[in-house]
């Protein structure tokens, strides 16, 4: 933990279980001489914004651009996109298919 300046053991456990790197390191439970480099997929999905009546308002390149422009809360916008919440601040968000 001290060597990589990690914050919690849980983060390292998650990195082991998911196989994703943590702070630039990949953790394995077995020894390997060489591993393949990990490429993070940073694909943005277009987001469609509607009002409460279902009228299309605007299309955004990504969720982050919609959140900044509409001044939305990040967690509630993501809940709307997942379907666990119906709307946020009078907007309905959907991923473009």
Buried (B, 14 or more C-beta within 10 A) or exposed (E): EEEEEBEEEEBBEEBBEEEEEBEEEBBEEEEEEEEEEEEEEEEEEBBBBBEEEEEEEEEBEBBEEBBEEBEBEEEBBBBBBEEEBEEBEEBBBBEEE
